[in-house]
């Protein structure tokens, strides 16, 4: 539920504290608006749905009173909270009496206590704003006859009444239940999650709301609804028109019900139904089949699932072409692209009926793909299987698409790590040398190289020394001095400028390094070279 807050007529320090230190998003607030001007506040309240105003009327009495009077005239359903210095004994009632809900926060307080107080207010607002929706869908229509009918059909579903026509007819007559149809349809409604407004309501309120939505959606078809709890309900529907029309209408109305529950109440439900007509004694066996179908399904998105269609296509399969594509991506080291392809497939699975056996098959195919690719790359699979996170993921059962996504992330992350480690030491050293050449005029060190290569600096230095017989730092210095010599001999430039061009921020350090590598100072080296060039010119002239 969206809660927007207006901070009005507070001191600048108080506004800054509230905006910066209170974790608004964590306590259910989406947007914060601030103003100390009556006109701005009024305009904001007219085009934005503000649920809570935090204010201090003493800070701006004139505009504060005007705003309170305006709220009273408009009769807006807004929660008002005064933020005041002092303690609770100072004020016992609001100075301006208005119809809105009233609270106080007395400063100074620890920010956690302020958050707790605002959280309580937000919870009250959420409950209050949920009431109109509950009134809209939640009016109870139960009477004694409805209770008797629900108990009767519940006994049939649970096989308390024997599944024989004579026995069912006898019990119905005894309980004064009229069997209005010779043929029926059976439907099962199952909750996939309990988020949104759903978790804020009691069991009774949830059942009441579902019951009324069922009546509204299946008007003309619904005979009775049998609640196992607020998350599972079976519906007995009667034959209404011809077979094709009934099947089309039940499917269409089931989609509408799932949409209403998801969009207006914020809860995900799946409808399981049978498109075949059954006699009263066939209701219980078909109900048990729907229960089995529901327990096997691993998808969690809102959906409408037909029992007969699932029987025809029992297992979700991955095409050979798709498996080949995944294998090629992995062998080429494109783990990110592979992860995107796998997530796309899992989302596709989540949007339809997928039995658990399909998820298990998918899981084993993924394992085989990863092991084969690691073996082709000559990577020891024990490194993969001995990782704690991988071991934990593979040892746990996977019952939902969400859990499968989590496992894929862990396995593919470890695979990417092993593939990265598998780059040959020689290739790694070549990449390091290329980076140094490309950045020779920058201030580079073994740490900047390690950061670029995404390796530990000590490990990279050991690897480089093993392959070249030289430390990484020495190699960087040698390459810079080589370039410095070229610049000293080819360009008539000051030594300090050459040092600056090569990324040396300390000229003294450059001079010491040059002398330690060549045996000459940079200036002396340049002077000797120029004298030698002059002698050569004189020799040529003579």
C-alpha positions in Angstrom: 0.0 0.0 0.0 1.3 3.4 -1.0 1.9 5.8 1.9 3.0 9.4 1.1 4.0 11.9 3.9 3.9 15.7 4.0 6.3 17.5 6.4 4.8 20.9 7.0 5.9 23.9 9.1 8.9 22.2 10.9 12.3 23.8 11.6 15.0 23.2 9.0 17.1 21.1 11.5 14.1 18.9 12.3 13.3 18.4 8.6 16.9 17.6 7.8 17.0 15.1 10.7 13.8 13.4 9.7 14.6 13.2 6.0 18.2 11.9 6.4 18.1 9.7 9.4 14.6 8.0 9.3 14.6 4.9 7.1 11.3 5.8 5.4 11.2 3.0 2.9 11.7 0.4 5.5 8.7 1.6 7.5 6.3 1.6 4.5 6.6 5.2 3.2 7.0 5.7 -0.5 7.4 9.5 -0.9 8.3 12.5 1.3 7.2 16.1 0.6 8.3 19.2 2.5 7.0 22.8 2.6 6.4 25.6 5.1 3.9 27.4 2.8 0.2 27.1 3.1 -0.5 27.5 -0.6 2.0 25.0 -1.6 0.7 22.5 1.0 -2.9 23.0 -0.1 -2.0 22.5 -3.8 0.0 19.3 -3.0 -2.9 17.9 -1.0 -5.3 18.5 -3.8 -3.4 16.5 -6.5 -1.5 14.0 -4.3 -2.9 11.4 -2.0 -1.2 12.3 1.3 -1.9 9.9 4.1 0.2 11.5 6.9 1.2 15.1 7.8 4.0 15.7 10.2 3.9 19.3 11.5 4.6 21.8 14.2 1.9 24.5 14.3 3.9 26.7 16.7 6.6 27.2 14.0 4.2 28.9 11.6 0.9 29.5 13.5 -0.9 31.5 10.8 -0.4 29.1 7.9 -0.7 26.1 10.2 -4.2 27.2 11.4 -5.3 28.0 7.8 -4.2 24.5 6.7 -6.0 22.8 9.6 -9.2 24.7 8.8 -8.9 23.8 5.2 -8.5 20.1 6.0 -11.6 20.4 8.2 -13.6 21.9 5.3 -12.5 19.3 2.8 -13.1 16.5 5.3 -9.9 14.7 4.1 -9.0 11.4 5.6 -5.5 12.4 6.7 -3.5 11.3 9.8 -2.0 14.4 11.5 1.0 14.1 13.8 2.5 17.1 15.7 6.3 17.0 16.2 7.0 19.1 19.3 9.8 19.8 21.7 9.0 18.8 25.3 7.2 15.8 26.7 3.8 14.1 26.7 2.6 16.0 29.8 2.7 19.4 28.1 -0.2 18.9 25.7 -3.2 16.7 26.3 -5.4 17.8 23.3 -4.8 19.5 20.0 -5.0 23.3 20.0 -7.0 23.2 16.8 -9.9 20.6 16.8 -10.3 18.9 13.5 -11.8 15.6 12.4 -8.6 14.0 11.2 -6.7 11.5 13.4 -4.2 13.0 15.8 -0.9 11.9 17.2 2.2 13.5 18.9 5.9 12.9 18.7 7.9 14.8 21.4 11.5 15.6 20.7 14.3 15.0 21.3 14.1 11.2 20.9 16.4 8.6 19.6 15.8 8.1 15.8 14.9 4.4 16.4 12.0 5.5 18.7 10.9 8.1 16.2 10.9 5.4 13.5 8.9 3.1 15.8 6.3 5.8 16.4 5.9 6.6 12.7 5.8 2.8 11.9 2.8 2.5 14.3 1.0 5.4 12.6 1.7 3.9 9.1 0.3 0.6 10.3 -2.9 2.3 11.5 -3.2 4.1 8.2 -2.8 0.9 6.3 -5.5 -0.9 8.3 -7.8 2.1 7.9 -7.3 2.4 4.2 -7.9 -1.3 3.7 -11.4 -1.1 5.3 -13.2 0.2 2.1 -11.8 -2.7 0.1 -12.9 -5.1 2.8 -16.4 -3.6 2.8 -16.5 -3.8 -1.0 -15.7 -7.5 -1.2 -16.0 -8.8 2.4 -19.7 -8.6 3.3 -20.7 -11.9 4.7 -23.6 -13.6 3.0 -23.6 -16.7 5.1 -26.9 -18.1 6.6 -27.7 -21.5 8.1 -28.4 -23.1 4.7 -25.0 -22.0 3.3 -23.3 -23.6 6.3 -25.3 -26.9 5.9 -24.5 -27.0 2.2 -20.8 -26.4 2.8 -20.6 -29.1 5.4 -22.5 -31.5 3.0 -20.1 -30.9 0.1 -17.1 -31.0 2.5 -18.1 -34.5 3.6 -18.4 -35.6 0.0 -15.0 -34.2 -0.9 -13.3 -35.8 2.1 -15.2 -39.1 1.5 -17.0 -39.0 4.8 -20.2 -39.6 2.7 -19.6 -42.7 0.6 -19.1 -41.9 -3.1 -22.3 -43.8 -4.1 -25.4 -42.1 -5.6 -27.8 -43.8 -3.2 -25.8 -42.9 -0.1 -25.3 -39.3 -1.3 -29.0 -38.9 -2.1 -30.1 -40.3 1.2 -27.8 -37.9 3.2 -28.8 -34.9 1.1 -32.5 -35.7 1.8 -31.8 -36.1 5.5 -29.9 -32.8 5.7 -32.5 -31.0 3.5 -29.9 -30.3 0.7 -31.3 -30.0 -2.8 -29.2 -31.5 -5.5 -30.1 -29.1 -8.3 -27.9 -30.6 -11.0 -27.1 -34.1 -12.4 -23.7 -33.1 -13.6 -21.0 -30.8 -12.0 -17.6 -29.2 -12.4 -15.0 -29.2 -9.7 -12.5 -26.3 -9.1 -9.6 -25.8 -6.6 -8.3 -22.4 -5.6 -4.8 -22.3 -4.0 -2.8 -19.4 -2.6 0.8 -19.2 -3.8 1.9 -16.5 -1.4 0.4 -14.4 1.4 1.9 -10.9 0.8 0.2 -7.6 0.3 -3.0 -6.8 2.1 -3.6 -10.5 2.6 -1.2 -10.8 5.5 -2.9 -7.9 7.3 -6.3 -9.6 7.5 -7.6 -12.2 9.8 -8.5 -15.7 8.7 -12.2 -14.9 8.9 -11.8 -11.7 6.8 -9.8 -13.7 4.1 -12.4 -16.4 3.8 -15.2 -13.9 3.7 -13.5 -11.9 0.9 -12.8 -15.0 -1.2 -16.3 -16.3 -0.7 -17.8 -13.1 -2.0 -15.4 -12.9 -4.9 -16.4 -16.4 -5.9 -20.1 -15.5 -5.8 -19.4 -12.4 -7.9 -17.2 -14.2 -10.4 -19.0 -17.5 -10.9 -22.6 -16.1 -10.6 -25.0 -18.7 -12.1 -22.4 -21.6 -11.8 -21.5 -21.7 -8.1 -23.3 -24.2 -5.9 -21.0 -24.1 -2.9 -17.4 -23.3 -1.7 -15.6 -25.5 0.7 -12.7 -24.0 2.7 -9.9 -26.1 3.9 -8.4 -22.9 5.2 -7.9 -19.3 3.9 -5.3 -20.6 1.4 -7.2 -23.5 -0.2 -10.8 -23.6 -1.2 -12.7 -26.1 -3.4 -15.7 -25.0 -5.5 -18.6 -27.1 -6.7 -20.0 -25.7 -10.0 -23.2 -26.8 -11.7 -23.8 -27.5 -15.4 -25.3 -24.2 -16.7 -25.3 -24.2 -20.5 -23.9 -26.5 -23.3 -20.5 -28.2 -22.7 -18.4 -25.8 -24.9 -20.0 -22.6 -23.4 -19.5 -23.9 -19.8 -15.9 -24.8 -20.4 -15.2 -21.4 -22.0 -17.0 -19.5 -19.3 -15.3 -21.3 -16.4 -11.9 -20.7 -17.9 -12.7 -17.0 -18.6 -14.1 -16.4 -15.1 -11.2 -18.2 -13.4 -8.8 -15.9 -15.1 -10.9 -12.9 -13.9 -10.8 -14.2 -10.4 -7.0 -14.7 -10.4 -6.6 -11.2 -11.8 -8.9 -9.6 -9.1 -7.0 -11.3 -6.3 -3.6 -10.3 -7.7 -4.4 -6.7 -8.7 -6.8 -5.5 -6.0 -5.7 -7.5 -3.0 -2.0 -8.2 -4.0 -2.0 -12.0 -3.5 -1.1 -14.7 -6.0 -3.6 -17.6 -6.5 -3.7 -20.5 -8.9 -7.0 -22.0 -10.1 -7.0 -25.8 -10.9 -10.2 -27.0 -12.7 -11.5 -30.0 -14.6 -13.2 -29.2 -17.9 -15.1 -32.5 -17.9 -18.6 -32.9 -16.4 -18.9 -35.4 -13.6 -21.7 -36.9 -11.6 -22.1 -36.3 -7.9 -20.3 -39.5 -7.0 -17.3 -38.5 -9.2 -16.7 -35.3 -7.3 -14.5 -36.8 -4.6 -12.1 -38.7 -7.0 -11.7 -35.7 -9.2 -11.0 -33.5 -6.2 -8.2 -35.8 -5.1 -6.8 -35.6 -8.6 -6.8 -31.8 -8.5 -5.1 -31.9 -5.0 -2.4 -34.2 -6.5 -1.9 -31.8 -9.4 -1.6 -28.8 -7.1 1.0 -30.5 -4.9 3.1 -31.4 -8.0 3.1 -27.9 -9.4 6.3 -25.9 -8.7 5.3 -22.6 -10.5 4.3 -19.7 -8.2 2.8 -17.1 -10.5 -1.0 -16.5 -10.7 -2.4 -19.0 -13.2 -5.4 -21.0 -14.4 -4.6 -24.7 -15.0 -6.8 -27.3 -16.6 -6.4 -30.8 -15.3 -7.0 -32.6 -18.6 -4.5 -30.4 -20.5 -1.8 -31.1 -17.9 -2.4 -34.8 -18.2 -1.8 -34.5 -22.0 1.5 -32.6 -21.5 2.9 -33.9 -18.2 6.5 -32.9 -18.4 8.1 -29.6 -19.4 11.1 -30.4 -21.6 14.1 -28.4 -22.8 14.8 -28.7 -26.5 18.1 -30.2 -27.7 18.8 -27.0 -29.6 18.5 -25.0 -26.4 20.8 -27.4 -24.5 23.3 -27.2 -27.4 23.2 -23.4 -27.2 23.8 -23.4 -23.4 26.8 -25.8 -23.9 28.4 -23.5 -26.5 27.9 -20.5 -24.3 29.6 -22.2 -21.4 32.5 -23.6 -23.4 33.1 -20.1 -24.7 33.1 -18.8 -21.1 29.9 -16.6 -21.6 28.5 -17.4 -18.2 26.6 -14.2 -18.0 24.7 -14.9 -21.3 24.1 -18.5 -20.1 22.6 -17.2 -16.8 20.3 -14.9 -18.7 19.1 -17.8 -21.0 18.5 -20.1 -18.0 16.6 -17.4 -16.1 14.4 -16.8 -19.2 13.6 -20.6 -19.4 12.8 -20.7 -15.7 10.5 -17.6 -16.0 8.8 -19.5 -18.9 8.3 -22.5 -16.7 7.0 -20.3 -13.9 4.2 -19.0 -16.2 2.6 -22.4 -16.7 2.0 -25.7 -15.0 5.3 -27.5 -14.3 5.2 -30.7 -12.2 8.0 -31.3 -9.8 9.5 -34.1 -12.0 10.2 -31.5 -14.7 12.0 -29.4 -12.2 14.1 -32.4 -11.1 14.9 -33.2 -14.7 15.9 -29.6 -15.4 18.1 -29.6 -12.3 20.0 -32.8 -13.3 20.4 -31.5 -16.9 22.0 -28.4 -15.5 24.4 -30.4 -13.3 25.5 -32.6 -16.3 26.0 -29.5 -18.4 28.3 -27.8 -15.8 30.3 -31.0 -15.1 30.8 -31.8 -18.8 32.0 -28.3 -19.5 34.4 -28.2 -16.6 35.9 -31.5 -17.7 36.3 -30.3 -21.3 38.2 -27.3 -19.9 40.3 -29.8 -17.8 39.1 -28.2 -14.5 39.1 -30.5 -11.5 35.4 -30.9 -10.6 36.4 -31.5 -7.0 37.0 -27.8 -6.7 33.4 -27.3 -7.7 31.9 -30.0 -5.5 33.9 -29.1 -2.4 32.8 -25.5 -2.3 30.6 -25.0 0.8 27.8 -23.0 -1.0 27.7 -25.4 -3.9 27.6 -28.4 -1.6 24.8 -26.9 0.5 22.7 -25.9 -2.6 23.0 -29.3 -4.3 22.2 -31.2 -1.1 18.9 -29.4 -0.5 15.7 -30.3 -2.2 14.3 -27.8 -4.8 10.5 -27.5 -4.6 9.9 -24.2 -6.4 11.1 -22.2 -9.4 12.4 -19.5 -7.1 14.6 -22.1 -5.2 15.8 -23.3 -8.6 16.8 -19.8 -9.6 18.8 -19.4 -6.3 20.6 -22.7 -6.9 21.4 -21.7 -10.6 22.9 -18.4 -9.3 25.2 -20.2 -6.9 26.3 -23.0 -9.3 26.9 -20.6 -12.2 28.8 -18.1 -10.0 31.2 -20.8 -8.9 31.5 -22.0 -12.5 32.4 -18.5 -13.7 35.0 -18.3 -10.9 36.6 -21.6 -11.9 36.7 -20.6 -15.6 38.4 -17.3 -14.7 41.0 -19.2 -12.7 41.6 -21.5 -15.6 43.1 -18.8 -17.9 46.7 -19.9 -18.5 49.5 -18.2 -16.5 51.2 -17.3 -19.8 48.1 -15.6 -21.1 47.7 -13.7 -17.8 51.3 -12.4 -18.0 50.7 -11.3 -21.7 47.6 -9.4 -20.6 49.6 -7.7 -17.8 52.4 -6.7 -20.2 49.9 -5.3 -22.7 48.1 -3.3 -19.9 51.5 -1.8 -18.8 52.4 -0.8 -22.4 49.0 0.8 -23.0 49.2 2.7 -19.7 53.0 3.5 -19.6 52.3 7.2 -19.4 50.0 6.8 -16.3 50.9 6.4 -12.7 50.7 2.6 -12.5 51.8 0.2 -9.9 51.2 -3.5 -9.1 48.0 -2.5 -7.2 46.5 -0.8 -10.3 47.4 -3.8 -12.5 45.9 -6.2 -9.9 42.7 -4.1 -9.8 42.4 -4.1 -13.6 43.0 -7.9 -13.8 40.7 -8.5 -10.8 43.4 -10.5 -8.9 45.0 -10.2 -5.5 48.1 -8.0 -5.8 50.4 -10.4 -3.9 49.2 -13.4 -5.9 49.6 -11.6 -9.3 53.1 -10.5 -8.3 54.1 -14.1 -7.4 52.6 -15.4 -10.7 54.5 -12.7 -12.7 57.8 -13.5 -11.0 57.3 -17.2 -11.6 56.8 -16.7 -15.4 59.4 -13.9 -16.0 61.9 -14.2 -13.2 61.2 -10.5 -12.4 58.9 -8.9 -9.9 55.9 -6.9 -11.3 57.1 -3.7 -9.8 60.6 -4.1 -11.4 59.1 -4.8 -14.8 56.9 -1.6 -14.6 60.0 0.4 -13.6 62.2 -1.1 -16.4 59.5 -0.4 -19.0 59.2 3.2 -17.9 63.0 3.8 -17.9 63.2 2.3 -21.5 60.6 4.8 -22.7 62.4 7.6 -20.7 65.7 6.8 -22.5 64.0 7.0 -25.9 62.4 10.4 -25.0 65.8 11.7 -23.6 67.6 10.8 -26.9 64.9 11.7 -29.4 63.2 14.8 -28.0 65.0 17.9 -26.8 62.9 18.3 -23.7 63.6 19.1 -20.0 64.1 16.0 -17.9 61.3 17.1 -15.5 58.8 17.2 -18.4 59.8 13.7 -19.5 59.3 12.5 -15.9 55.9 14.1 -15.8 54.9 12.6 -19.2 55.7 9.1 -17.8 53.4 9.5 -14.8 56.1 10.3 -12.2 54.6 12.7 -9.6 58.0 12.9 -7.8 60.9 14.2 -9.9 63.4 13.2 -7.3 62.2 9.6 -7.3 62.4 9.5 -11.1 66.0 10.7 -11.0 67.0 8.1 -8.3 65.3 5.3 -10.2 66.9 6.3 -13.5 70.4 6.4 -12.0 69.9 3.0 -10.2 68.8 1.4 -13.6 71.4 3.0 -15.9 74.3 4.2 -13.7 73.8 7.8 -14.9 71.5 10.6 -13.8 68.9 11.5 -16.4 70.5 14.9 -17.1 74.0 13.5 -17.4 72.7 10.7 -19.7 71.0 13.3 -21.9 74.2 15.5 -21.9 76.4 12.6 -22.9 74.1 11.6 -25.7 74.0 15.1 -27.1 77.8 15.4 -27.0 78.2 12.1 -28.7 75.7 13.2 -31.4 77.7 16.5 -31.9 81.0 14.6 -32.3 79.4 12.3 -34.9 78.1 15.4 -36.8 81.6 16.9 -36.8 83.2 13.7 -38.1 80.7 13.5 -40.9 81.4 17.1 -41.9 85.2 16.6 -42.0 
